[in-house]
Amino acid sequence: MSTEAVREGGAPARAREAQAAGALLEAEGLVFVREDRVLFEDLGFALHAGEALQVEGPNGSGKTTLLRVLCGLALPEEGEVRWRGTDIRRARSEYLAELAYIGHQHGVKGELTPRENLAVACALGGRRDGVEADEALARMGLSGYEDVPCRTLSAGQRRRVALARLLLTPARLWILDEPFTALDRGGRRDIERLISQHLAQGGLAVFTTHHAVALDGAEARVVHLGA
Ligand SMILES: Nc1ncnc2c1ncn2[C@@H]1O[C@H](COP(=O)(O)OP(=O)(O)OP(=O)(O)O)[C@@H](O)[C@H]1O
């Protein structure tokens, strides 16, 4: 059985206090059991505007599962996730309108070009004013690759296409599963800056990673899963 420790986050009472103080994303008393194995239990935290949460733990400890619970894609045995004080199961469409989720499988379509992938993402998830797709691709180091099929790009370049969506999305909450995977050092730094800017503008971010992360002007709180 996996054990779970929460370095930051904690008791339901603390989550309720944080809500009173204006927390946007709250988890309270989350329990998730997979085939008799407790991945996490009594897990809670509260995130305010401008705050980030880093989910750490060894392979198989439940990081992706926790992100899926936070997105409403997996149901916990117990506990609830609230956005702006309302259980996400009761305010699903409002929650999804403010959420950008980039999963481990990042969803970039290989037969589409980077430009087309971003057009689809914007059609589905909305678009932030004032940023063009080509500008986002350039910022992610993809100038010159706008019109090639994504299947011809490297793993790191495809990950950059996926992350370019973050420059275009109007979403307030970013939930990112291993955003640094396959990126070189410059790419990792770009994503750290992107997350930092998002937080500075009042956004929230939850991410998993096996890397040390250096945010500018902010420090991510840490939830550690597993033994
Ligand atoms: N669809 C599924 N059906 C059954 N078991 C699953 C499923 N998805 C994940 N698991 C199991 O749940 C556990 C947690 O998986 P999860 O993907 O959340 O871990 P993780 O911490 O994200 O791992 P990694 O660091 O390898 O990405 C693992 O033991 C895994 O085998």
The ligand as a MOL file (V3000), in Angstrom:
LIG
                    3D

  0  0  0     0  0            999 V3000
M  V30 BEGIN CTAB
M  V30 COUNTS 31 33 0 0 0
M  V30 BEGIN ATOM
M  V30 1 N -6.5210 3.1860 -16.1630 0
M  V30 2 C -5.9310 2.5410 -15.1400 0
M  V30 3 N -6.3850 1.3440 -14.7340 0
M  V30 4 C -5.8190 0.6830 -13.7010 0
M  V30 5 N -4.7670 1.1780 -12.9990 0
M  V30 6 C -4.2890 2.3620 -13.3670 0
M  V30 7 C -4.8330 3.1110 -14.4490 0
M  V30 8 N -4.1360 4.2720 -14.5830 0
M  V30 9 C -3.1990 4.2440 -13.6140 0
M  V30 10 N -3.2880 3.1060 -12.8970 0
M  V30 11 C -2.4450 2.7280 -11.7480 0
M  V30 12 O -2.5830 3.7440 -10.7500 0
M  V30 13 C -1.3110 3.9900 -10.1740 0
M  V30 14 C -1.0050 5.4810 -10.2490 0
M  V30 15 O -0.8550 5.8390 -11.6170 0
M  V30 16 P -0.5180 7.3200 -12.0370 0
M  V30 17 O -0.4770 7.3530 -13.5380 0
M  V30 18 O -1.4510 8.2460 -11.3630 0
M  V30 19 O 0.9510 7.5140 -11.4160 0
M  V30 20 P 2.0310 8.6720 -11.6260 0
M  V30 21 O 2.5120 9.0470 -10.2710 0
M  V30 22 O 1.4800 9.7440 -12.4840 0
M  V30 23 O 3.1780 7.8850 -12.3870 0
M  V30 24 P 4.3340 8.3860 -13.4350 0
M  V30 25 O 5.3490 9.1680 -12.6460 0
M  V30 26 O 4.8920 7.0690 -13.9200 0
M  V30 27 O 3.6700 9.1600 -14.5240 0
M  V30 28 C -0.2990 3.0860 -10.8680 0
M  V30 29 O -0.0550 1.9800 -10.0520 0
M  V30 30 C -0.9830 2.6810 -12.1360 0
M  V30 31 O -0.6150 1.3830 -12.4880 0
M  V30 END ATOM
M  V30 BEGIN BOND
M  V30 1 1 1 2
M  V30 2 1 2 3
M  V30 3 2 2 7
M  V30 4 2 3 4
M  V30 5 1 4 5
M  V30 6 2 5 6
M  V30 7 1 6 7
M  V30 8 1 6 10
M  V30 9 1 7 8
M  V30 10 2 8 9
M  V30 11 1 9 10
M  V30 12 1 10 11
M  V30 13 1 11 12
M  V30 14 1 11 30
M  V30 15 1 12 13
M  V30 16 1 13 14
M  V30 17 1 13 28
M  V30 18 1 14 15
M  V30 19 1 15 16
M  V30 20 2 16 17
M  V30 21 1 16 18
M  V30 22 1 16 19
M  V30 23 1 19 20
M  V30 24 2 20 21
M  V30 25 1 20 22
M  V30 26 1 20 23
M  V30 27 1 23 24
M  V30 28 2 24 25
M  V30 29 1 24 26
M  V30 30 1 24 27
M  V30 31 1 28 29
M  V30 32 1 28 30
M  V30 33 1 30 31
M  V30 END BOND
M  V30 END CTAB
M  END
